[in-house]
Amino acid sequence: MTQKRLRDVIEIINHALPWAGSVQQAFAWYRSQPLPSFGDLTAEDLVKEGRAEDVKAYLNRIGAGGYA
């Protein structure tokens, strides 16, 4: 895993942490929750495709009260 990808993963996990409840739950969400906005790919799938910024924007949208 490249350092940039690792930084992206940490940033995404930290962003999900407040509503996930724990690091373990946030990581479980990252690895296994299908995201309908992205054709049911997981956040992990998207980061592997180089689309971490899309995941971050998605989380920002959700955090601001937007829709998935």
N, CA, C and O atoms as a Maestro MAE file, in Angstrom:
{
 s_m_m2io_version
 :::
 2.0.0
}

f_m_ct {
 s_m_title
 :::
 protein
 m_atom[272] {
  # First column is atom index #
  i_m_mmod_type
  r_m_x_coord
  r_m_y_coord
  r_m_z_coord
  i_m_residue_number
  s_m_chain_name
  s_m_pdb_residue_name
  s_m_pdb_atom_name
  i_m_atomic_number
  :::
  1 25 0.857 -1.182 0.000 1 A "MET " " N  " 7
  2 3 0.000 0.000 0.000 1 A "MET " " CA " 6
  3 2 0.897 1.238 0.000 1 A "MET " " C  " 6
  4 15 1.832 1.343 0.793 1 A "MET " " O  " 8
  5 25 0.599 2.154 -0.888 2 A "THR " " N  " 7
  6 3 1.397 3.363 -0.937 2 A "THR " " CA " 6
  7 2 1.097 4.247 0.262 2 A "THR " " C  " 6
  8 15 0.058 4.103 0.907 2 A "THR " " O  " 8
  9 25 2.015 5.164 0.557 3 A "GLN " " N  " 7
  10 3 1.792 6.062 1.691 3 A "GLN " " CA " 6
  11 2 0.573 6.942 1.465 3 A "GLN " " C  " 6
  12 15 -0.175 7.208 2.406 3 A "GLN " " O  " 8
  13 25 0.358 7.400 0.235 4 A "LYS " " N  " 7
  14 3 -0.809 8.243 -0.044 4 A "LYS " " CA " 6
  15 2 -2.087 7.465 0.217 4 A "LYS " " C  " 6
  16 15 -3.014 7.984 0.838 4 A "LYS " " O  " 8
  17 25 -2.145 6.233 -0.246 5 A "ARG " " N  " 7
  18 3 -3.339 5.425 -0.030 5 A "ARG " " CA " 6
  19 2 -3.563 5.194 1.467 5 A "ARG " " C  " 6
  20 15 -4.694 5.245 1.948 5 A "ARG " " O  " 8
  21 25 -2.485 4.942 2.187 6 A "LEU " " N  " 7
  22 3 -2.599 4.741 3.629 6 A "LEU " " CA " 6
  23 2 -3.123 6.009 4.311 6 A "LEU " " C  " 6
  24 15 -3.983 5.933 5.189 6 A "LEU " " O  " 8
  25 25 -2.610 7.162 3.911 7 A "ARG " " N  " 7
  26 3 -3.112 8.431 4.467 7 A "ARG " " CA " 6
  27 2 -4.594 8.604 4.148 7 A "ARG " " C  " 6
  28 15 -5.370 9.041 4.998 7 A "ARG " " O  " 8
  29 25 -4.984 8.262 2.923 8 A "ASP " " N  " 7
  30 3 -6.399 8.355 2.532 8 A "ASP " " CA " 6
  31 2 -7.263 7.447 3.396 8 A "ASP " " C  " 6
  32 15 -8.324 7.860 3.865 8 A "ASP " " O  " 8
  33 25 -6.818 6.222 3.609 9 A "VAL " " N  " 7
  34 3 -7.575 5.268 4.423 9 A "VAL " " CA " 6
  35 2 -7.746 5.813 5.840 9 A "VAL " " C  " 6
  36 15 -8.846 5.781 6.392 9 A "VAL " " O  " 8
  37 25 -6.669 6.309 6.422 10 A "ILE " " N  " 7
  38 3 -6.736 6.850 7.781 10 A "ILE " " CA " 6
  39 2 -7.691 8.032 7.841 10 A "ILE " " C  " 6
  40 15 -8.489 8.142 8.771 10 A "ILE " " O  " 8
  41 25 -7.612 8.915 6.854 11 A "GLU " " N  " 7
  42 3 -8.504 10.073 6.826 11 A "GLU " " CA " 6
  43 2 -9.971 9.644 6.722 11 A "GLU " " C  " 6
  44 15 -10.834 10.195 7.406 11 A "GLU " " O  " 8
  45 25 -10.243 8.671 5.874 12 A "ILE " " N  " 7
  46 3 -11.615 8.184 5.698 12 A "ILE " " CA " 6
  47 2 -12.115 7.502 6.974 12 A "ILE " " C  " 6
  48 15 -13.247 7.735 7.398 12 A "ILE " " O  " 8
  49 25 -11.289 6.672 7.580 13 A "ILE " " N  " 7
  50 3 -11.669 5.999 8.833 13 A "ILE " " CA " 6
  51 2 -11.958 7.041 9.916 13 A "ILE " " C  " 6
  52 15 -12.953 6.934 10.634 13 A "ILE " " O  " 8
  53 25 -11.093 8.040 10.032 14 A "ASN " " N  " 7
  54 3 -11.301 9.093 11.035 14 A "ASN " " CA " 6
  55 2 -12.585 9.874 10.777 14 A "ASN " " C  " 6
  56 15 -13.257 10.305 11.714 14 A "ASN " " O  " 8
  57 25 -12.916 10.053 9.508 15 A "HIS " " N  " 7
  58 3 -14.142 10.781 9.158 15 A "HIS " " CA " 6
  59 2 -15.379 9.959 9.534 15 A "HIS " " C  " 6
  60 15 -16.393 10.515 9.954 15 A "HIS " " O  " 8
  61 25 -15.291 8.649 9.384 16 A "ALA " " N  " 7
  62 3 -16.420 7.765 9.692 16 A "ALA " " CA " 6
  63 2 -16.531 7.461 11.183 16 A "ALA " " C  " 6
  64 15 -17.594 7.047 11.647 16 A "ALA " " O  " 8
  65 25 -15.474 7.654 11.924 17 A "LEU " " N  " 7
  66 3 -15.412 7.271 13.333 17 A "LEU " " CA " 6
  67 2 -16.530 7.851 14.201 17 A "LEU " " C  " 6
  68 15 -17.102 7.104 14.995 17 A "LEU " " O  " 8
  69 25 -16.875 9.135 14.097 18 A "PRO " " N  " 7
  70 3 -17.916 9.661 14.995 18 A "PRO " " CA " 6
  71 2 -19.256 8.933 14.898 18 A "PRO " " C  " 6
  72 15 -19.910 8.724 15.919 18 A "PRO " " O  " 8
  73 25 -19.673 8.549 13.714 19 A "TRP " " N  " 7
  74 3 -20.957 7.865 13.602 19 A "TRP " " CA " 6
  75 2 -20.822 6.348 13.607 19 A "TRP " " C  " 6
  76 15 -21.810 5.640 13.805 19 A "TRP " " O  " 8
  77 25 -19.607 5.841 13.391 20 A "ALA " " N  " 7
  78 3 -19.414 4.386 13.424 20 A "ALA " " CA " 6
  79 2 -19.305 3.881 14.865 20 A "ALA " " C  " 6
  80 15 -19.688 2.748 15.157 20 A "ALA " " O  " 8
  81 25 -18.787 4.712 15.756 21 A "GLY " " N  " 7
  82 3 -18.718 4.347 17.163 21 A "GLY " " CA " 6
  83 2 -17.381 3.820 17.640 21 A "GLY " " C  " 6
  84 15 -17.045 3.969 18.814 21 A "GLY " " O  " 8
  85 25 -16.612 3.208 16.756 22 A "SER " " N  " 7
  86 3 -15.293 2.696 17.126 22 A "SER " " CA " 6
  87 2 -14.455 2.558 15.861 22 A "SER " " C  " 6
  88 15 -14.972 2.539 14.744 22 A "SER " " O  " 8
  89 25 -13.158 2.462 16.070 23 A "VAL " " N  " 7
  90 3 -12.261 2.274 14.927 23 A "VAL " " CA " 6
  91 2 -12.610 0.969 14.207 23 A "VAL " " C  " 6
  92 15 -12.616 0.911 12.977 23 A "VAL " " O  " 8
  93 25 -12.900 -0.072 14.984 24 A "GLN " " N  " 7
  94 3 -13.220 -1.365 14.382 24 A "GLN " " CA " 6
  95 2 -14.475 -1.264 13.500 24 A "GLN " " C  " 6
  96 15 -14.509 -1.796 12.391 24 A "GLN " " O  " 8
  97 25 -15.495 -0.580 14.007 25 A "GLN " " N  " 7
  98 3 -16.735 -0.430 13.231 25 A "GLN " " CA " 6
  99 2 -16.514 0.444 11.994 25 A "GLN " " C  " 6
  100 15 -17.056 0.163 10.924 25 A "GLN " " O  " 8
  101 25 -15.722 1.494 12.146 26 A "ALA " " N  " 7
  102 3 -15.423 2.363 10.997 26 A "ALA " " CA " 6
  103 2 -14.674 1.571 9.925 26 A "ALA " " C  " 6
  104 15 -14.940 1.722 8.733 26 A "ALA " " O  " 8
  105 25 -13.737 0.730 10.360 27 A "PHE " " N  " 7
  106 3 -12.988 -0.081 9.397 27 A "PHE " " CA " 6
  107 2 -13.890 -1.128 8.752 27 A "PHE " " C  " 6
  108 15 -13.762 -1.416 7.562 27 A "PHE " " O  " 8
  109 25 -14.798 -1.693 9.534 28 A "ALA " " N  " 7
  110 3 -15.749 -2.659 8.966 28 A "ALA " " CA " 6
  111 2 -16.613 -1.975 7.913 28 A "ALA " " C  " 6
  112 15 -16.864 -2.551 6.854 28 A "ALA " " O  " 8
  113 25 -17.073 -0.750 8.188 29 A "TRP " " N  " 7
  114 3 -17.849 0.009 7.203 29 A "TRP " " CA " 6
  115 2 -17.007 0.224 5.945 29 A "TRP " " C  " 6
  116 15 -17.475 -0.013 4.831 29 A "TRP " " O  " 8
  117 25 -15.780 0.669 6.125 30 A "TYR " " N  " 7
  118 3 -14.864 0.949 5.009 30 A "TYR " " CA " 6
  119 2 -14.691 -0.277 4.112 30 A "TYR " " C  " 6
  120 15 -14.675 -0.165 2.886 30 A "TYR " " O  " 8
  121 25 -14.565 -1.431 4.729 31 A "ARG " " N  " 7
  122 3 -14.279 -2.648 3.972 31 A "ARG " " CA " 6
  123 2 -15.505 -3.324 3.377 31 A "ARG " " C  " 6
  124 15 -15.390 -4.005 2.358 31 A "ARG " " O  " 8
  125 25 -16.690 -3.153 3.992 32 A "SER " " N  " 7
  126 3 -17.788 -4.023 3.578 32 A "SER " " CA " 6
  127 2 -19.103 -3.345 3.225 32 A "SER " " C  " 6
  128 15 -19.982 -3.996 2.661 32 A "SER " " O  " 8
  129 25 -19.272 -2.065 3.533 33 A "GLN " " N  " 7
  130 3 -20.561 -1.425 3.260 33 A "GLN " " CA " 6
  131 2 -20.658 -0.979 1.803 33 A "GLN " " C  " 6
  132 15 -19.897 -0.111 1.376 33 A "GLN " " O  " 8
  133 25 -21.582 -1.559 1.034 34 A "PRO " " N  " 7
  134 3 -21.755 -1.115 -0.351 34 A "PRO " " CA " 6
  135 2 -22.316 0.310 -0.371 34 A "PRO " " C  " 6
  136 15 -23.228 0.641 0.387 34 A "PRO " " O  " 8
  137 25 -21.765 1.131 -1.237 35 A "LEU " " N  " 7
  138 3 -22.212 2.518 -1.363 35 A "LEU " " CA " 6
  139 2 -23.036 2.651 -2.643 35 A "LEU " " C  " 6
  140 15 -22.482 2.618 -3.742 35 A "LEU " " O  " 8
  141 25 -24.356 2.801 -2.507 36 A "PRO " " N  " 7
  142 3 -25.225 2.858 -3.685 36 A "PRO " " CA " 6
  143 2 -24.832 3.950 -4.679 36 A "PRO " " C  " 6
  144 15 -24.997 3.782 -5.887 36 A "PRO " " O  " 8
  145 25 -24.317 5.059 -4.174 37 A "SER " " N  " 7
  146 3 -23.916 6.162 -5.058 37 A "SER " " CA " 6
  147 2 -22.788 5.772 -6.008 37 A "SER " " C  " 6
  148 15 -22.556 6.435 -7.019 37 A "SER " " O  " 8
  149 25 -22.097 4.701 -5.673 38 A "PHE " " N  " 7
  150 3 -20.950 4.256 -6.463 38 A "PHE " " CA " 6
  151 2 -21.150 2.836 -6.992 38 A "PHE " " C  " 6
  152 15 -20.204 2.051 -7.055 38 A "PHE " " O  " 8
  153 25 -22.369 2.518 -7.366 39 A "GLY " " N  " 7
  154 3 -22.647 1.202 -7.927 39 A "GLY " " CA " 6
  155 2 -22.398 0.071 -6.958 39 A "GLY " " C  " 6
  156 15 -22.014 -1.029 -7.356 39 A "GLY " " O  " 8
  157 25 -22.619 0.346 -5.665 40 A "ASP " " N  " 7
  158 3 -22.431 -0.635 -4.589 40 A "ASP " " CA " 6
  159 2 -20.986 -1.056 -4.357 40 A "ASP " " C  " 6
  160 15 -20.734 -2.085 -3.730 40 A "ASP " " O  " 8
  161 25 -20.041 -0.276 -4.854 41 A "LEU " " N  " 7
  162 3 -18.645 -0.510 -4.477 41 A "LEU " " CA " 6
  163 2 -18.475 -0.059 -3.032 41 A "LEU " " C  " 6
  164 15 -19.215 0.801 -2.555 41 A "LEU " " O  " 8
  165 25 -17.513 -0.634 -2.344 42 A "THR " " N  " 7
  166 3 -17.217 -0.199 -0.979 42 A "THR " " CA " 6
  167 2 -16.213 0.953 -1.034 42 A "THR " " C  " 6
  168 15 -15.607 1.217 -2.072 42 A "THR " " O  " 8
  169 25 -16.051 1.629 0.099 43 A "ALA " " N  " 7
  170 3 -15.035 2.674 0.178 43 A "ALA " " CA " 6
  171 2 -13.664 2.080 -0.135 43 A "ALA " " C  " 6
  172 15 -12.849 2.712 -0.807 43 A "ALA " " O  " 8
  173 25 -13.416 0.886 0.345 44 A "GLU " " N  " 7
  174 3 -12.139 0.219 0.071 44 A "GLU " " CA " 6
  175 2 -11.942 0.016 -1.432 44 A "GLU " " C  " 6
  176 15 -10.859 0.277 -1.957 44 A "GLU " " O  " 8
  177 25 -12.980 -0.448 -2.120 45 A "ASP " " N  " 7
  178 3 -12.887 -0.637 -3.572 45 A "ASP " " CA " 6
  179 2 -12.524 0.669 -4.266 45 A "ASP " " C  " 6
  180 15 -11.665 0.709 -5.147 45 A "ASP " " O  " 8
  181 25 -13.197 1.732 -3.850 46 A "LEU " " N  " 7
  182 3 -12.971 3.035 -4.479 46 A "LEU " " CA " 6
  183 2 -11.562 3.544 -4.228 46 A "LEU " " C  " 6
  184 15 -10.929 4.082 -5.137 46 A "LEU " " O  " 8
  185 25 -11.063 3.385 -3.015 47 A "VAL " " N  " 7
  186 3 -9.695 3.821 -2.715 47 A "VAL " " CA " 6
  187 2 -8.706 3.023 -3.556 47 A "VAL " " C  " 6
  188 15 -7.737 3.580 -4.072 47 A "VAL " " O  " 8
  189 25 -8.945 1.728 -3.694 48 A "LYS " " N  " 7
  190 3 -8.060 0.891 -4.519 48 A "LYS " " CA " 6
  191 2 -8.062 1.334 -5.974 48 A "LYS " " C  " 6
  192 15 -7.072 1.153 -6.683 48 A "LYS " " O  " 8
  193 25 -9.180 1.917 -6.424 49 A "GLU " " N  " 7
  194 3 -9.280 2.430 -7.797 49 A "GLU " " CA " 6
  195 2 -8.722 3.849 -7.922 49 A "GLU " " C  " 6
  196 15 -8.770 4.444 -8.999 49 A "GLU " " O  " 8
  197 25 -8.198 4.384 -6.834 50 A "GLY " " N  " 7
  198 3 -7.657 5.732 -6.866 50 A "GLY " " CA " 6
  199 2 -8.716 6.814 -6.707 50 A "GLY " " C  " 6
  200 15 -8.503 7.961 -7.099 50 A "GLY " " O  " 8
  201 25 -9.854 6.447 -6.132 51 A "ARG " " N  " 7
  202 3 -10.979 7.383 -6.004 51 A "ARG " " CA " 6
  203 2 -11.238 7.794 -4.554 51 A "ARG " " C  " 6
  204 15 -12.386 7.993 -4.158 51 A "ARG " " O  " 8
  205 25 -10.181 7.920 -3.775 52 A "ALA " " N  " 7
  206 3 -10.321 8.309 -2.369 52 A "ALA " " CA " 6
  207 2 -10.994 9.668 -2.240 52 A "ALA " " C  " 6
  208 15 -11.780 9.878 -1.316 52 A "ALA " " O  " 8
  209 25 -10.702 10.586 -3.141 53 A "GLU " " N  " 7
  210 3 -11.313 11.916 -3.059 53 A "GLU " " CA " 6
  211 2 -12.830 11.829 -3.229 53 A "GLU " " C  " 6
  212 15 -13.566 12.617 -2.636 53 A "GLU " " O  " 8
  213 25 -13.295 10.882 -4.031 54 A "ASP " " N  " 7
  214 3 -14.742 10.680 -4.187 54 A "ASP " " CA " 6
  215 2 -15.369 10.217 -2.873 54 A "ASP " " C  " 6
  216 15 -16.459 10.657 -2.508 54 A "ASP " " O  " 8
  217 25 -14.676 9.328 -2.171 55 A "VAL " " N  " 7
  218 3 -15.181 8.837 -0.880 55 A "VAL " " CA " 6
  219 2 -15.213 9.982 0.130 55 A "VAL " " C  " 6
  220 15 -16.180 10.129 0.879 55 A "VAL " " O  " 8
  221 25 -14.163 10.786 0.150 56 A "LYS " " N  " 7
  222 3 -14.114 11.916 1.087 56 A "LYS " " CA " 6
  223 2 -15.244 12.899 0.786 56 A "LYS " " C  " 6
  224 15 -15.898 13.390 1.706 56 A "LYS " " O  " 8
  225 25 -15.476 13.186 -0.485 57 A "ALA " " N  " 7
  226 3 -16.562 14.100 -0.860 57 A "ALA " " CA " 6
  227 2 -17.908 13.513 -0.450 57 A "ALA " " C  " 6
  228 15 -18.782 14.235 0.030 57 A "ALA " " O  " 8
  229 25 -18.074 12.221 -0.638 58 A "TYR " " N  " 7
  230 3 -19.302 11.533 -0.235 58 A "TYR " " CA " 6
  231 2 -19.527 11.684 1.267 58 A "TYR " " C  " 6
  232 15 -20.630 12.020 1.701 58 A "TYR " " O  " 8
  233 25 -18.486 11.438 2.061 59 A "LEU " " N  " 7
  234 3 -18.605 11.556 3.512 59 A "LEU " " CA " 6
  235 2 -18.891 12.996 3.938 59 A "LEU " " C  " 6
  236 15 -19.646 13.229 4.881 59 A "LEU " " O  " 8
  237 25 -18.294 13.947 3.250 60 A "ASN " " N  " 7
  238 3 -18.574 15.355 3.555 60 A "ASN " " CA " 6
  239 2 -20.029 15.693 3.255 60 A "ASN " " C  " 6
  240 15 -20.672 16.424 4.009 60 A "ASN " " O  " 8
  241 25 -20.539 15.162 2.161 61 A "ARG " " N  " 7
  242 3 -21.934 15.388 1.771 61 A "ARG " " CA " 6
  243 2 -22.882 14.800 2.816 61 A "ARG " " C  " 6
  244 15 -23.851 15.445 3.217 61 A "ARG " " O  " 8
  245 25 -22.599 13.588 3.247 62 A "ILE " " N  " 7
  246 3 -23.420 12.924 4.251 62 A "ILE " " CA " 6
  247 2 -23.339 13.704 5.575 62 A "ILE " " C  " 6
  248 15 -24.351 13.928 6.239 62 A "ILE " " O  " 8
  249 25 -22.129 14.105 5.938 63 A "GLY " " N  " 7
  250 3 -21.928 14.843 7.171 63 A "GLY " " CA " 6
  251 2 -22.652 16.172 7.204 63 A "GLY " " C  " 6
  252 15 -23.020 16.667 8.269 63 A "GLY " " O  " 8
  253 25 -22.853 16.747 6.027 64 A "ALA " " N  " 7
  254 3 -23.547 18.033 5.926 64 A "ALA " " CA " 6
  255 2 -25.065 17.857 5.812 64 A "ALA " " C  " 6
  256 15 -25.800 18.824 5.610 64 A "ALA " " O  " 8
  257 25 -25.518 16.609 5.945 65 A "GLY " " N  " 7
  258 3 -26.961 16.341 5.896 65 A "GLY " " CA " 6
  259 2 -27.467 16.020 4.501 65 A "GLY " " C  " 6
  260 15 -28.676 15.988 4.271 65 A "GLY " " O  " 8
  261 25 -26.564 15.784 3.580 66 A "GLY " " N  " 7
  262 3 -26.978 15.436 2.213 66 A "GLY " " CA " 6
  263 2 -27.359 13.976 2.109 66 A "GLY " " C  " 6
  264 15 -27.321 13.224 3.082 66 A "GLY " " O  " 8
  265 25 -27.719 13.610 0.920 67 A "TYR " " N  " 7
  266 3 -28.135 12.226 0.657 67 A "TYR " " CA " 6
  267 2 -26.982 11.433 0.089 67 A "TYR " " C  " 6
  268 15 -26.065 11.980 -0.524 67 A "TYR " " O  " 8
  269 25 -27.045 10.120 0.307 68 A "ALA " " N  " 7
  270 3 -26.044 9.220 -0.226 68 A "ALA " " CA " 6
  271 2 -26.228 9.136 -1.718 68 A "ALA " " C  " 6
  272 15 -25.485 8.423 -2.392 68 A "ALA " " O  " 8
  :::
 }
 m_bond[271] {
  # First column is bond index #
  i_m_from
  i_m_to
  i_m_order
  :::
  1 1 2 1
  2 2 3 1
  3 3 4 2
  4 3 5 1
  5 5 6 1
  6 6 7 1
  7 7 8 2
  8 7 9 1
  9 9 10 1
  10 10 11 1
  11 11 12 2
  12 11 13 1
  13 13 14 1
  14 14 15 1
  15 15 16 2
  16 15 17 1
  17 17 18 1
  18 18 19 1
  19 19 20 2
  20 19 21 1
  21 21 22 1
  22 22 23 1
  23 23 24 2
  24 23 25 1
  25 25 26 1
  26 26 27 1
  27 27 28 2
  28 27 29 1
  29 29 30 1
  30 30 31 1
  31 31 32 2
  32 31 33 1
  33 33 34 1
  34 34 35 1
  35 35 36 2
  36 35 37 1
  37 37 38 1
  38 38 39 1
  39 39 40 2
  40 39 41 1
  41 41 42 1
  42 42 43 1
  43 43 44 2
  44 43 45 1
  45 45 46 1
  46 46 47 1
  47 47 48 2
  48 47 49 1
  49 49 50 1
  50 50 51 1
  51 51 52 2
  52 51 53 1
  53 53 54 1
  54 54 55 1
  55 55 56 2
  56 55 57 1
  57 57 58 1
  58 58 59 1
  59 59 60 2
  60 59 61 1
  61 61 62 1
  62 62 63 1
  63 63 64 2
  64 63 65 1
  65 65 66 1
  66 66 67 1
  67 67 68 2
  68 67 69 1
  69 69 70 1
  70 70 71 1
  71 71 72 2
  72 71 73 1
  73 73 74 1
  74 74 75 1
  75 75 76 2
  76 75 77 1
  77 77 78 1
  78 78 79 1
  79 79 80 2
  80 79 81 1
  81 81 82 1
  82 82 83 1
  83 83 84 2
  84 83 85 1
  85 85 86 1
  86 86 87 1
  87 87 88 2
  88 87 89 1
  89 89 90 1
  90 90 91 1
  91 91 92 2
  92 91 93 1
  93 93 94 1
  94 94 95 1
  95 95 96 2
  96 95 97 1
  97 97 98 1
  98 98 99 1
  99 99 100 2
  100 99 101 1
  101 101 102 1
  102 102 103 1
  103 103 104 2
  104 103 105 1
  105 105 106 1
  106 106 107 1
  107 107 108 2
  108 107 109 1
  109 109 110 1
  110 110 111 1
  111 111 112 2
  112 111 113 1
  113 113 114 1
  114 114 115 1
  115 115 116 2
  116 115 117 1
  117 117 118 1
  118 118 119 1
  119 119 120 2
  120 119 121 1
  121 121 122 1
  122 122 123 1
  123 123 124 2
  124 123 125 1
  125 125 126 1
  126 126 127 1
  127 127 128 2
  128 127 129 1
  129 129 130 1
  130 130 131 1
  131 131 132 2
  132 131 133 1
  133 133 134 1
  134 134 135 1
  135 135 136 2
  136 135 137 1
  137 137 138 1
  138 138 139 1
  139 139 140 2
  140 139 141 1
  141 141 142 1
  142 142 143 1
  143 143 144 2
  144 143 145 1
  145 145 146 1
  146 146 147 1
  147 147 148 2
  148 147 149 1
  149 149 150 1
  150 150 151 1
  151 151 152 2
  152 151 153 1
  153 153 154 1
  154 154 155 1
  155 155 156 2
  156 155 157 1
  157 157 158 1
  158 158 159 1
  159 159 160 2
  160 159 161 1
  161 161 162 1
  162 162 163 1
  163 163 164 2
  164 163 165 1
  165 165 166 1
  166 166 167 1
  167 167 168 2
  168 167 169 1
  169 169 170 1
  170 170 171 1
  171 171 172 2
  172 171 173 1
  173 173 174 1
  174 174 175 1
  175 175 176 2
  176 175 177 1
  177 177 178 1
  178 178 179 1
  179 179 180 2
  180 179 181 1
  181 181 182 1
  182 182 183 1
  183 183 184 2
  184 183 185 1
  185 185 186 1
  186 186 187 1
  187 187 188 2
  188 187 189 1
  189 189 190 1
  190 190 191 1
  191 191 192 2
  192 191 193 1
  193 193 194 1
  194 194 195 1
  195 195 196 2
  196 195 197 1
  197 197 198 1
  198 198 199 1
  199 199 200 2
  200 199 201 1
  201 201 202 1
  202 202 203 1
  203 203 204 2
  204 203 205 1
  205 205 206 1
  206 206 207 1
  207 207 208 2
  208 207 209 1
  209 209 210 1
  210 210 211 1
  211 211 212 2
  212 211 213 1
  213 213 214 1
  214 214 215 1
  215 215 216 2
  216 215 217 1
  217 217 218 1
  218 218 219 1
  219 219 220 2
  220 219 221 1
  221 221 222 1
  222 222 223 1
  223 223 224 2
  224 223 225 1
  225 225 226 1
  226 226 227 1
  227 227 228 2
  228 227 229 1
  229 229 230 1
  230 230 231 1
  231 231 232 2
  232 231 233 1
  233 233 234 1
  234 234 235 1
  235 235 236 2
  236 235 237 1
  237 237 238 1
  238 238 239 1
  239 239 240 2
  240 239 241 1
  241 241 242 1
  242 242 243 1
  243 243 244 2
  244 243 245 1
  245 245 246 1
  246 246 247 1
  247 247 248 2
  248 247 249 1
  249 249 250 1
  250 250 251 1
  251 251 252 2
  252 251 253 1
  253 253 254 1
  254 254 255 1
  255 255 256 2
  256 255 257 1
  257 257 258 1
  258 258 259 1
  259 259 260 2
  260 259 261 1
  261 261 262 1
  262 262 263 1
  263 263 264 2
  264 263 265 1
  265 265 266 1
  266 266 267 1
  267 267 268 2
  268 267 269 1
  269 269 270 1
  270 270 271 1
  271 271 272 2
  :::
 }
}
